[in-house]
Amino acid sequence: MREFFKTWRRKIGVAALVVACLFMVLWVRAIYSVEEIVFKNYISAKAIISSPGGITYERRRFFDGYVQKEYLPTEIFTIPYQSLVGYPVLLSAWLLLIKPRSKPKAQPDRQREA
């Protein structure tokens, strides 16, 4: 079993599979609860939202330090969970299933005839 993890490709493949599993856990959790992390000051706020659609980044503007009743986010960037889970799974499958390169055979030293 130790021979399986000797190459760097196999180690990165397992790490990518672990990352995919973590994003899958976040995805399943987001189905049941929407969570939001907000970093704010008096002028603007930055929010990272985990929802069933994916992980969303929003930048919100305030007026005189108060949140408007119907605020409009100025920037929205969403990464869907399908891509957060799918790409690491494909990467790990490729890294784990390809055959490792074999070392070239050492050629015997040729003696020069003078």
C-alpha positions as CSV (number, residue, x, y, z in Angstrom):
1,M,0.0,0.0,0.0
2,R,2.9,2.4,0.6
3,E,4.0,2.0,-3.0
4,F,0.7,3.5,-4.1
5,F,1.4,6.8,-2.4
6,K,5.0,7.2,-3.3
7,T,4.4,9.5,-6.3
8,W,3.3,13.1,-5.9
9,R,0.4,12.5,-8.3
10,R,-1.2,10.1,-5.9
11,K,-0.8,12.3,-2.9
12,I,-2.3,15.3,-4.7
13,G,-5.1,13.1,-6.0
14,V,-6.1,12.0,-2.5
15,A,-5.9,15.7,-1.3
16,A,-8.2,16.8,-4.2
17,L,-10.6,14.0,-3.2
18,V,-10.7,15.3,0.4
19,V,-11.3,18.8,-0.9
20,A,-14.2,17.5,-3.0
21,C,-15.7,15.7,0.0
22,L,-15.5,18.9,2.1
23,F,-17.3,20.9,-0.6
24,M,-19.9,18.2,-0.8
25,V,-20.5,18.5,2.9
26,L,-21.0,22.2,2.5
27,W,-23.4,21.7,-0.4
28,V,-25.6,19.3,1.6
29,R,-25.5,21.6,4.6
30,A,-26.6,24.6,2.4
31,I,-29.7,22.7,1.3
32,Y,-31.0,22.9,4.8
33,S,-29.7,26.2,6.0
34,V,-28.4,29.4,4.4
35,E,-25.5,31.0,6.2
36,E,-23.9,34.4,5.8
37,I,-20.7,35.9,7.0
38,V,-20.6,39.7,6.8
39,F,-17.6,42.0,7.2
40,K,-18.8,45.6,7.4
41,N,-17.8,49.2,8.1
42,Y,-19.8,52.4,7.9
43,I,-19.5,52.7,4.1
44,S,-19.8,49.2,2.7
45,A,-20.1,45.5,3.7
46,K,-18.7,42.3,2.1
47,A,-20.8,39.2,2.6
48,I,-20.0,35.5,1.8
49,I,-23.2,33.5,1.5
50,S,-23.6,29.8,1.4
51,S,-26.9,28.9,-0.2
52,P,-28.2,25.9,-2.3
53,G,-27.2,27.8,-5.5
54,G,-23.5,28.0,-4.4
55,I,-21.1,30.2,-2.6
56,T,-21.9,33.9,-3.3
57,Y,-19.8,37.0,-2.7
58,E,-21.7,40.3,-2.3
59,R,-20.5,43.8,-1.8
60,R,-23.1,46.1,-0.3
61,R,-23.2,49.9,0.0
62,F,-24.6,51.8,3.0
63,F,-25.9,55.3,3.2
64,D,-24.6,57.2,6.3
65,G,-23.8,54.0,8.1
66,Y,-27.3,52.6,7.9
67,V,-28.6,49.7,5.9
68,Q,-31.3,50.6,3.4
69,K,-34.5,48.7,3.7
70,E,-34.0,47.3,0.2
71,Y,-30.3,47.3,-0.4
72,L,-28.9,46.6,-3.8
73,P,-25.7,44.7,-3.8
74,T,-23.1,46.4,-6.1
75,E,-21.1,43.2,-6.8
76,I,-22.3,39.7,-6.9
77,F,-20.1,36.7,-7.8
78,T,-21.4,33.1,-7.4
79,I,-19.6,29.9,-7.7
80,P,-22.0,26.9,-8.1
81,Y,-21.4,23.9,-5.9
82,Q,-21.4,21.6,-9.0
83,S,-18.1,23.1,-10.1
84,L,-16.7,23.1,-6.6
85,V,-17.3,19.4,-6.3
86,G,-17.0,18.3,-9.9
87,Y,-13.6,19.6,-10.8
88,P,-11.7,18.2,-7.8
89,V,-13.4,14.8,-8.4
90,L,-12.3,14.8,-12.0
91,L,-8.8,15.9,-11.1
92,S,-8.4,13.2,-8.4
93,A,-9.8,10.5,-10.7
94,W,-7.3,11.4,-13.3
95,L,-4.4,11.6,-10.9
96,L,-5.3,8.3,-9.1
97,L,-6.1,6.2,-12.2
98,I,-3.3,7.1,-14.5
99,K,-0.3,4.7,-14.5
100,P,2.8,6.2,-12.9
101,R,5.7,6.7,-15.1
102,S,8.3,3.9,-14.9
103,K,11.9,4.8,-14.4
104,P,14.1,4.3,-17.4
105,K,16.4,1.3,-17.2
106,A,20.0,2.1,-16.5
107,Q,22.1,1.4,-19.5
108,P,25.5,-0.3,-18.8
109,D,28.5,1.9,-19.3
110,R,30.1,1.2,-22.7
111,Q,33.8,1.0,-22.7
112,R,35.6,2.8,-25.5
113,E,37.9,0.9,-27.6
114,A,41.1,2.7,-28.4
